[in-house]
Amino acid sequence: MAAMQCRHNEQIHPEWAEQGHEYYRAVWVECAELLDHFGWKWWKRHAVDRDQVVLEVVDIWHFGLSELIRAGELDMALARRLQASLADTSRSDFRLAVEELARSSLSSRGFDMEAFAGVMRALPLTFDELFANYVAKNVLNVFRQNNGYGTGEYRKVWDGREDNEHLSELVGTLDTGAASFPEDLAAALASRYAGS
């Protein structure tokens, strides 16, 4: 995932690591978007859209991973901490876990791996699910860049639905374990985008 994230970041800007982007800010903003898909407004009825919640968790991981890479904190010790955090079977309230991740990001101006693992446990989301959805969202992000996202030419809404919704639907029709999954997904996205 780190290699894929680096390639994507380099596609946006070759010196991405020196740009000084505030990845922690993107993390807490994504936390708010995630809660909108999960539901928090007690004054109206809301159904949880788990597919979109998972994609928001993946978006958080994109920014967190970028921060960890830039800070030089990706190592085996971090991997062991993540593994230990995910092995913990205790679950907290999902909204509180998301708020803890946002709070931690704001107070540290960084990325808290344990708080992120807490969000995964509370949902729950396995590492394998995170990986498959990370690959899928990475394919979409590359697709967006290749189709004018950075210049404003990309259409994020296709046939009345956001591209993330199309992504979730297409992932459900493909074998995420296949070696050709990224290429198959890219082709399916291109076909749908062209037809919209």
C-alpha positions as CSV (number, residue, x, y, z in Angstrom):
1,M,0.0,0.0,0.0
2,A,2.9,2.4,0.8
3,A,4.3,1.9,-2.7
4,M,0.9,2.6,-4.3
5,Q,0.4,5.7,-2.1
6,C,3.8,7.0,-3.1
7,R,3.1,6.5,-6.8
8,H,-0.2,8.3,-6.5
9,N,1.2,11.2,-4.5
10,E,4.0,11.5,-7.1
11,Q,1.4,11.6,-9.8
12,I,-0.1,14.7,-8.1
13,H,3.3,16.3,-7.4
14,P,6.8,14.7,-7.8
15,E,8.0,16.5,-4.6
16,W,4.9,15.7,-2.6
17,A,6.8,14.9,0.6
18,E,8.4,18.4,0.6
19,Q,5.1,20.3,0.0
20,G,4.2,20.6,3.7
21,H,0.6,19.4,3.2
22,E,-1.3,19.2,6.4
23,Y,-2.4,15.5,6.2
24,Y,-3.8,15.7,9.7
25,R,-6.3,18.2,8.5
26,A,-7.5,15.9,5.8
27,V,-7.9,13.2,8.4
28,W,-10.3,15.1,10.6
29,V,-12.2,16.5,7.7
30,E,-12.6,12.9,6.4
31,C,-13.8,11.9,9.9
32,A,-16.6,14.4,9.5
33,E,-17.5,13.0,6.1
34,L,-17.4,9.5,7.4
35,L,-19.9,10.4,10.2
36,D,-22.3,11.8,7.6
37,H,-22.4,8.4,5.9
38,F,-22.7,6.6,9.2
39,G,-25.3,8.9,10.6
40,W,-25.2,11.1,13.7
41,K,-28.2,13.5,13.3
42,W,-30.7,12.4,15.9
43,W,-33.3,14.7,14.4
44,K,-33.7,12.7,11.1
45,R,-33.9,9.2,10.0
46,H,-30.7,7.9,8.5
47,A,-29.6,4.5,7.1
48,V,-25.9,3.6,7.5
49,D,-24.2,3.4,4.1
50,R,-21.5,0.9,5.1
51,D,-19.9,0.9,1.6
52,Q,-19.4,4.7,1.7
53,V,-18.3,4.5,5.4
54,V,-15.6,2.0,4.4
55,L,-14.5,4.3,1.5
56,E,-14.2,7.2,4.0
57,V,-12.1,5.0,6.3
58,V,-9.9,4.2,3.3
59,D,-9.6,8.0,2.5
60,I,-8.4,8.5,6.0
61,W,-5.9,5.8,5.5
62,H,-4.6,7.4,2.3
63,F,-3.9,10.6,4.2
64,G,-2.6,8.8,7.3
65,L,-0.3,6.6,5.2
66,S,1.0,9.7,3.4
67,E,1.8,11.3,6.7
68,L,3.5,8.2,8.0
69,I,5.6,7.9,4.8
70,R,6.6,11.5,4.9
71,A,7.5,11.4,8.6
72,G,9.6,8.2,8.0
73,E,7.5,6.3,10.5
74,L,6.7,3.3,8.4
75,D,8.6,0.4,9.9
76,M,8.1,-3.0,11.4
77,A,7.5,-1.6,14.8
78,L,4.5,0.4,13.4
79,A,3.2,-2.7,11.6
80,R,3.4,-4.7,14.9
81,R,1.5,-1.9,16.7
82,L,-1.2,-2.0,14.1
83,Q,-1.4,-5.8,14.2
84,A,-1.6,-5.7,18.0
85,S,-4.3,-3.0,17.9
86,L,-6.4,-4.9,15.4
87,A,-6.0,-8.1,17.4
88,D,-7.7,-6.4,20.4
89,T,-11.2,-7.7,20.2
90,S,-12.8,-4.9,22.3
91,R,-15.1,-2.6,20.4
92,S,-16.1,0.9,21.3
93,D,-19.0,3.0,19.9
94,F,-18.1,3.8,16.3
95,R,-18.9,7.5,16.5
96,L,-16.7,7.9,19.6
97,A,-13.9,6.0,17.9
98,V,-14.1,8.4,14.9
99,E,-14.2,11.4,17.3
100,E,-11.1,10.1,19.1
101,L,-9.2,9.8,15.7
102,A,-10.3,13.4,14.8
103,R,-9.3,14.7,18.3
104,S,-6.0,12.9,18.2
105,S,-5.2,14.3,14.7
106,L,-6.0,17.8,15.8
107,S,-4.0,17.6,19.0
108,S,-0.9,15.9,17.6
109,R,-1.1,17.4,14.1
110,G,-0.2,13.9,12.9
111,F,-1.7,10.5,12.4
112,D,-2.5,8.2,15.4
113,M,-2.3,4.6,14.2
114,E,-3.9,3.2,17.4
115,A,-6.9,5.6,17.0
116,F,-7.2,4.6,13.4
117,A,-7.2,0.9,14.4
118,G,-9.9,1.7,17.0
119,V,-12.1,3.0,14.1
120,M,-11.5,-0.2,12.2
121,R,-12.3,-2.4,15.2
122,A,-15.5,-0.3,16.0
123,L,-16.9,-0.6,12.5
124,P,-15.7,-3.5,12.3
125,L,-13.3,-3.5,9.3
126,T,-10.7,-6.2,8.8
127,F,-7.2,-5.5,7.4
128,D,-8.0,-7.6,4.3
129,E,-11.1,-5.4,3.7
130,L,-9.0,-2.3,4.2
131,F,-6.5,-3.6,1.7
132,A,-9.0,-4.6,-1.0
133,N,-10.8,-1.2,-0.6
134,Y,-7.6,0.7,-0.5
135,V,-6.5,-0.9,-3.8
136,A,-9.9,-0.1,-5.3
137,K,-9.9,3.6,-4.1
138,N,-6.3,3.9,-5.3
139,V,-7.4,2.8,-8.8
140,L,-10.2,5.4,-8.7
141,N,-7.8,8.1,-7.5
142,V,-5.4,7.3,-10.4
143,F,-8.4,7.2,-12.8
144,R,-9.5,10.6,-11.5
145,Q,-6.1,12.1,-12.1
146,N,-5.8,10.6,-15.6
147,N,-9.1,12.1,-16.5
148,G,-8.6,15.7,-15.4
149,Y,-9.3,15.8,-11.6
150,G,-6.4,18.2,-11.0
151,T,-7.4,20.5,-13.8
152,G,-11.1,20.5,-13.0
153,E,-12.2,18.6,-16.1
154,Y,-13.2,15.4,-14.3
155,R,-16.9,14.7,-13.7
156,K,-17.3,13.2,-10.3
157,V,-21.0,12.5,-10.8
158,W,-21.9,9.9,-13.4
159,D,-25.5,9.2,-14.3
160,G,-26.6,11.1,-11.2
161,R,-24.3,9.2,-8.7
162,E,-20.9,10.0,-7.3
163,D,-18.0,8.0,-8.6
164,N,-17.5,6.4,-5.1
165,E,-20.9,4.8,-5.5
166,H,-20.0,3.4,-8.9
167,L,-16.7,2.2,-7.4
168,S,-18.5,0.3,-4.6
169,E,-20.9,-1.3,-7.0
170,L,-18.1,-2.4,-9.4
171,V,-16.0,-3.8,-6.6
172,G,-18.9,-6.0,-5.6
173,T,-18.9,-7.5,-9.1
174,L,-15.2,-8.3,-9.4
175,D,-12.8,-10.7,-7.7
176,T,-10.8,-8.5,-5.4
177,G,-8.3,-11.4,-4.8
178,A,-7.4,-11.7,-8.5
179,A,-4.0,-10.5,-9.6
180,S,-5.8,-8.6,-12.4
181,F,-8.2,-6.8,-10.0
182,P,-6.7,-3.3,-10.4
183,E,-6.7,-3.6,-14.2
184,D,-10.2,-5.1,-14.3
185,L,-11.5,-2.3,-12.1
186,A,-9.8,0.4,-14.1
187,A,-11.3,-1.0,-17.3
188,A,-14.8,-1.1,-15.7
189,L,-14.5,2.4,-14.4
190,A,-13.4,3.7,-17.8
191,S,-16.3,1.9,-19.5
192,R,-18.8,3.4,-17.0
193,Y,-17.3,6.9,-17.2
194,A,-17.4,6.9,-21.0
195,G,-21.0,5.7,-21.1
196,S,-22.3,8.4,-18.7
